[in-house]
Structure formats: C-alpha cells, structure tokens
C-alpha cells in the first residue's frame, strides 16, 4: 500500500477562534474550522451558514454584460434565430440547456449546438459557424468556450454572424472581437468573484436579461439545478458566489429538479442529494453522452418536459455510461499490464500508448493509473494521423510547465496545472516519452511523490458527538476550498471487532476507541491488507471524516477513514 503524507493545515488564530466560539456558541473545533476557512465574525458566519439570493453579485458588474444584454434584446425584437453553442462536457451541456430553457420564453427560434468530440474537438468550430450561416442565424451565444477562438470569431464576422462569448477560462493577452466577451478572468473585468464555471457565467447572463426586463432574480431558482451540477462537475472552488449558487441549487435539486436531472439521480442511494451525488452519479452520465456518442443527447435529456420522456432518454445515456465504465476498466488494466511488461513500475512518469484505446476515456484512465502509480501520467491513443493524449498530474506538480519543456516534440498542447491534452506525430512518441520522463524526474520533489491527506485539525474521538456532526453538516455544500473537514486522532485503541470486508477482503472495518469511551466504527476502503498488522499492534493513528451510518432503521455516527498509520 502506498504511504501517504499527512499535511496539517495551519493552526488558526486562537484569539479569533475563542471570540467566534463565544459568539456562535459552538464547539471549539467548529470555531477553529471556520477561522481556517476565512469566517472570522458572527456576520460572516451567518452568511456562510445561510447563503441567500442577496449575496449574489449584480451581473452588470461583469465587463461587457450591458453589450451582451443589448445584443440579445435586439435579436429578440427582430425575432431572429439564435444558436446556443456549448462544449460537450457537463459544464458546456448544462450551460446550453440553461440558455435554451431561458430564451424559450422570448419565442425566438433556437438552435442548440454541441460540437462532436471526435470530428470537431474542443471549442468553437467552423462546422458550427457554417451550420449557423445555413440557417440564417446572425447571433451565436458561446458557453464554456471561446475565449481564445480569435480566428473562428473573425470567420463568423465575415459571414455576418455576431458572437457573445461566455467563458471562465484564462484569456490570452487579447481576446476575440466578439460583440461581448463575458469572462470574470479578463484582466480588465472588475467582477468581484473570479471562479465561476461556464454555466455560472451563463446564469449571470440570464440574470442580467431578467433584471433588464424588470423582473426578480429569485424567479430564476428553477435554473439553479443546472448551475450546481456544473459547479460540482467542473471542480471549481465552492467559495463566495459559487457557494451561494451551489447552496441554492442543491435546494432546487432536492425540492423540484427538472425531469432530466431527476432521472439521472434516481440511482443515487440516499437523499437529500449532495454535491457528491452530482459528481459521482449525474456528471459521469452526462459526460458519457459526449464521450461515447454525442453531447447533444445530454442537452436533450436536460431539456425534457416530462418524467416519462426523461426516463427513456436517461436509459439510453445509462447504456453509454455502462459502455464507458467497461472501456475505462478494460483500458486501465491494459495500461497497468503495459507498465509491467515494459518494466516501468519505477519510472518517473507514466507514459502509455495503444492505438485501439478509446479517445473518450483516456483522461479517466490517466486518473485511474495515478491511483496505482502516483506520478504524472500521459495516456496516448491514435487520432487520425496523429497521437492524442490526456495528461493528469499529482498534487503540487505543474504538468503544464513540464509539457512546455517538451514542446519541441508536440504538434499542440493545452490545459492547466493538473490536467492537459496534447497531440504529436507518431514518429515523436519515443522522443516525447524520454523527454517527459526526464523533465518529471528533475522537477518532481520528494513531497510530490507521496499522495497527501490534507488534515484540518487533530480531534480526539471523545469530541465526536451528534451535535458536532449536525453543525459540520451545515457547513455543506462541500467541494474544493470548502472540503468536508478531515480530522486526525493519534494512537487510538483498536477493538477486536476490526475485520477485513468485501468479496476480496480489500476493505477494512476499523473499530476504535479511547480509554473509558465507547467504540466507534469506521470504513477504510482499500485498507483490508492492513487488518492483521493493525489488530496485532492494537493501536493506530487515523485520519477521518465524520459521517452517518444508516442500517436497519438505525442511525449512528461512523468514520470514513482517509488513512491509517500503524
């Protein structure tokens, strides 16, 4: 089993912590957690625990929002057709569904367009623009893409077609000459919150349109189930405005979700639905449509009017997802076998290739390989005359920089610190593999070679109470930069009821206690091999999350174990 490094977060200011503990009348652990997360006053805590519509920013604070609204209102006035263009992943397809659903009320002809993942690739495509021209469309609203599509926007202008770009990716030094470019990451944009996802930017646009018509933003609550799904899937920080949108969105998901989303979530085991249900149940199925067939199927599902219609579509998408899972498992095993066959178990990086691997799952496979070999990973497959790859990194290592150092061997590449994509000529594969391994070997620090467990606080088992769990639950929605609190307890006693679980005994039911305190059970997935050594020693350190266990009508607290040190 791979050793993990425990990284404790800095201890918060004790004076601020004590003051907050008194003002809120909460356990000290809660006050410490809040201060760690930047919540340092009663008023800030009120906003944190009870997000509401008043916390959303004025959409017109975003650069070019007035121009975007004016151009859409102009097109509505002439009842001209509008194309709604979006990427094929969850953020893109939810954005298109959101914009389509909102603009329908204006009675204008609408054309959704999701590029084919394999024929057109990522972002705005010439095929999409040509399709718009054929239909007499004079306005394209691009969502979750377009910030670097200079040539395509210029081409569209030559055809008499205007663009409104709604994006959240980092722009280059310049951006396309569209009618409006909505992107909070524009250096000249003073919008107060920079971390919106693509669907979040789309939501700000419909909010602005709604306000421009003199209507209340809260009327837009039915659209927030789409926004929270995109926030969850796109792994953006759940802080600030994102947290408010996620909180309100989850409320919509649990109270009155659209039929398509309800159909996707029907296989989730528990209610109320949480962020993780969107991440692990809804998002993979939406993505599967774009990976295995076409992203347009996901948009159709999210726009379904009835439960019966949605269920039929969800069934088809479930089939795509099962196919995706099967391929993902099969290719992952082939890649693991290849690493062993080539004697590359101890290589600095993982670089694997097979021409038959499905392009739609190589990114997932790269993430899976990191679970076994914790190191930067590149998974190649054949794409036309070239090789295409998905790249994934480990915590703290900038894989984009590593790729830049190998740029001489690539045709093109793009991405960010932890995930990227690239293409190269087949003749350059071995050169790239050698160069990338050398670059990683030089740049990867010893700390980056170990998986990390980020721990918020040490917390003795004796402090785990139903009251503490209730308050921790109110810190949701959880996600990046507002993760579920992880605690650590040292040298706890191991009860004899500890045992390995699962068909292959790969999991561990850990039962621990402190002197003169009751037992508490925990589940440690993938730790079954440690069972005997833990029981033999009788003590262990445990990193854990507090959760609830529901069994035979009984509810009890349990630990979801992140790591065990014997």
Secondary structure, DSSP 4 states (H G I P E B T S, - for coil): ---EEEEEPPPPPHHHHHHHHHHHT--HHHHHHHHHTT--SHHHHHHHHS--GGGSPPGGGSTTHHHHHHHHHHHHHTT--EEEEE-SSHHHHHHHHHHHHHHGGGT--EEEEE--TTTT-SS--HHHHHHHHHTT--EEEEES--TT-HHHHHHHHHTT-EEEEE--SPP-SS----SEEE-TTSTT---S-----HHHHHHHHHHHHHHHTT--GGGGGGGHHHHHHHHHHTT---SHHHHHHHHHHHHHHHHH--HHHHHHHTT-SSSS--HHHIIIIIHHHHHHIIIII-THHHHHHHT-SSHHHHHHHHHHHHHHHHHHHHHHHHHHHHHHHHHHHTT-TT-SSEEEE-TTS-GGGHHHHHHHHHHHS-S-EEEEEEETTEEEEEEE--TT--HHHHHHHTGGG-SEEEE-SSEEEEEEEGGGHHHHHHHHHHHHHHH--GGGGSEEEEE-EE--GGG--HHHHHHHHTTPSPBTTBPPP-EEEEEEEEPTT-EEESTTS-EEEEEEE-TTS--EEEEETT-GGGHHHHHHH-EEEEEEEEEEEEETTEEEEEEEEEEEE-
